[in-house]
Amino acid sequence: MSDTNAYWSRNLRYLGILLSIWFVVSYGFGILFADALNAIRIPGTGFKLGFWFAQQGSIYVFVVLIFVYARLMNRLDGEFGVAEE
């Protein structure tokens, strides 16, 4: 496999994994499993966990995933010699 194909294959694998995590958190925790998660309350706030994921949690996870993707891509760029200086 050429370097270009290997680079894009790994990039697409990273994207697939990170978008799957985002989907599970936003759609799964915020919608599908919200009723089950609402049985748990966040200590000190009284908010139900399912409500929190639907309103704020999925956004926080998305922001963290952006930083994770940036770090993974910087490492991948360095590995394949296409890093920005």
N, C-alpha and C positions, 0 to 999 in steps of 0.2 A: 504494500500500500504506500502511495506517495505521501510525502510530508503534508501536502495540502489536504489530501483526503483524511489523513489521520488527525490533523488539526481540527477540521470541521466536524469530523465524527465525534471527537471528544467534546467539542463545543456544543453540539446538538445533544449529546448525552447529558451534559451539565444542565442545559436548558430544560430538557425533559424531566429530569429529577427535581429541579427547583420549582418548575411550574406544577408538577404533581404535588409537591409539598404545599404550595400555595393553594391549589385547588382543594386539597383535603382540609386545610385549615379554614379557608373562607367558605366553601360550600358545605363541606362535611360538618365541621364544628359549629359554623354559624347558622346552618339551616337544617341539615339532616339529623344531627345529633344534639340539636339545641335543647330539646325537651329533656333528654337524659342529663345533659350538662347543667341545666337549670336547677337540678337538685342540689348542686354544689354552689355555695356562695363564697365570694372572694372575701377573705377575712379583713375586717376593718372598714369595708365599704358597704357590705350588704348586697352588692350587685350579684345577680345570678351569672354563672360562668358562661352559659350559652349566649345570654344577652351581651356580655362583654366581648366574646369572640365575634359576634355579629357586628357590633358597633365599633370596636377599637382593636381587638386582638388580631384580626386578620390584617389590618393596616400595619400594625407593629411588625408582624411576621413578614409582610411584604417588604418593608424597609430593611429588615435584617437580611432577607434574601438578596436584595440589591447589593449590599455590602459583601455578602458571601460570593455572589457571582463576580463582582469586581475583583475580589482577591483570587478566586479560581482562575479568572481570565488573565490576570497579571502573571500568575505562576505558569499558566499554559503558554502565554506569549514568550516568557523567558525561556521556557523549555524548547520552543520551536524557533527561537532567534528572531522574533518579530516584535520584541518589547519596545515600547516607546521610551525614549531617554529623556 
